[in-house]
Amino acid sequence: MYGRDPEAPQDGLSTGSSAARPVLSFTRRRLALLVAGLFSLWLVGVFARQVGEASSAASQADEMRARNAAMERAVASLEQELKLIQQPGFVAQMARGYLLGSSREIPFVLDPGAPPLPANAPGSTGIKPDATAQTASPLDSWLQVLFGSQQ
């Protein structure tokens, strides 16, 4: 062939030239970058897990504080109730319910066959205010509140 080396490869690539060959080998630098990348991914994963656990612990601490505050309120309420029921007046009132009052007191009970109180009896909760019938729609009521009457 015209001016070619008979010992040269036929595909046109020379074996001694590294520029024409594709580089598929791992160098120490590429291997170090790969290891550093994997290590950084592992480190980010560990850090994210720690942040999640810290967030969970903080929310649990908030819930415990809320429960403790509710328990403190309940204990304070029970202490007030204890003070109330230890007073002699309360004990005497409860004793009257079991007919254990003083000898000067006259116990009484209502006759089981007594008629019920009328609805308009003094002190009765049976008196109810008259309910007014609504003649306008809710929209008309709102418009009247906002803009006044149409007259």
C-alpha positions in Angstrom: 0.0 0.0 0.0 1.2 3.4 -0.6 3.4 4.7 2.1 2.1 2.6 4.9 3.9 0.6 7.4 3.2 -3.1 6.7 3.4 -3.8 10.5 0.9 -1.1 11.4 -2.6 -2.3 12.4 -5.2 -2.2 9.7 -7.9 -0.3 11.7 -5.9 3.0 11.6 -5.3 3.1 15.4 -1.8 2.9 16.6 -1.1 0.9 19.7 1.5 3.3 21.1 -0.8 6.4 21.1 -2.9 6.8 24.3 -4.9 9.7 22.8 -6.7 7.5 20.4 -7.5 4.7 22.9 -10.5 5.1 25.2 -9.5 5.3 28.9 -11.5 2.8 31.0 -9.0 2.2 33.8 -9.4 3.4 37.3 -6.7 5.6 38.5 -5.9 6.2 42.2 -7.4 9.7 41.9 -10.7 8.4 40.5 -10.8 5.6 43.1 -10.2 8.2 45.9 -13.0 10.4 44.6 -15.4 7.4 44.4 -14.5 6.4 48.0 -14.9 10.0 49.2 -18.3 10.3 47.5 -19.5 7.1 49.0 -18.3 8.2 52.4 -20.0 11.6 52.1 -23.3 9.9 51.2 -23.0 7.7 54.2 -22.2 10.7 56.4 -25.2 12.6 55.1 -27.4 9.6 55.8 -26.2 9.2 59.3 -26.7 12.9 59.9 -30.2 12.9 58.5 -31.1 10.0 60.8 -29.7 11.8 63.8 -31.7 14.9 62.9 -34.9 12.8 62.6 -34.3 11.2 66.0 -33.6 14.5 67.6 -36.8 16.0 66.1 -38.8 13.0 67.4 -37.3 13.3 70.8 -38.1 17.0 70.9 -41.8 16.4 70.0 -42.0 13.6 72.7 -40.6 16.1 75.2 -43.2 18.6 74.3 -45.9 16.0 74.7 -44.6 15.0 78.1 -44.5 18.7 79.2 -48.1 19.1 78.1 -49.1 15.9 80.0 -47.2 17.1 83.1 -49.0 20.4 83.0 -52.4 18.7 82.7 -51.5 16.4 85.6 -50.4 19.4 87.7 -53.8 21.0 87.1 -55.6 17.8 88.0 -53.6 17.5 91.2 -54.3 21.1 92.1 -58.0 20.5 91.5 -58.0 17.4 93.6 -56.2 19.2 96.5 -58.9 21.9 96.4 -61.6 19.3 96.5 -59.8 17.6 99.4 -59.7 20.9 101.3 -63.4 21.4 100.6 -64.6 18.0 101.7 -62.5 18.2 105.0 -64.4 21.3 106.1 -66.9 20.7 108.9 -69.8 22.4 107.0 -69.4 20.1 104.0 -69.3 17.0 106.3 -72.4 18.2 108.1 -74.3 18.8 104.9 -73.5 15.4 103.6 -74.5 13.9 106.9 -77.9 15.5 106.6 -78.4 13.5 103.4 -78.2 10.4 105.5 -80.4 11.8 108.3 -77.4 12.2 110.6 -78.0 15.9 111.4 -78.3 17.5 114.8 -81.1 16.5 117.1 -82.9 19.9 116.6 -83.2 19.3 112.8 -86.5 17.9 111.5 -85.8 15.6 108.5 -88.3 15.7 105.7 -88.8 13.9 102.4 -91.1 14.5 99.5 -94.0 12.2 99.1 -93.3 9.9 96.2 -96.9 10.4 95.0 -96.6 14.2 95.0 -97.6 15.9 91.7 -94.8 17.5 89.7 -94.3 21.3 89.9 -96.0 23.4 87.3 -93.8 24.8 84.5 -94.2 28.4 85.7 -93.5 27.7 89.4 -91.2 30.2 91.1 -87.5 29.3 90.8 -88.4 26.7 88.1 -86.1 26.2 85.1 -89.2 25.2 83.1 -89.8 28.8 82.0 -88.5 29.0 78.5 -88.4 32.2 76.4 -90.7 32.3 73.4 -89.0 31.3 70.2 -89.6 33.8 67.4 -90.4 32.4 64.0 -87.8 33.4 61.4 -89.6 34.9 58.4 -86.5 36.1 56.5 -83.8 34.0 55.0 -80.3 33.9 56.6 -79.0 36.0 53.6 -81.6 38.6 54.1 -80.8 38.7 57.9 -77.1 39.3 57.1 -77.8 41.9 54.5 -80.0 43.7 57.1 -77.2 43.6 59.7 -74.7 44.9 57.2 -76.7 47.6 55.4 -79.6 48.3 57.7 -83.3 48.0 56.9 -84.6 48.5 53.4 -87.1 51.2 54.4 
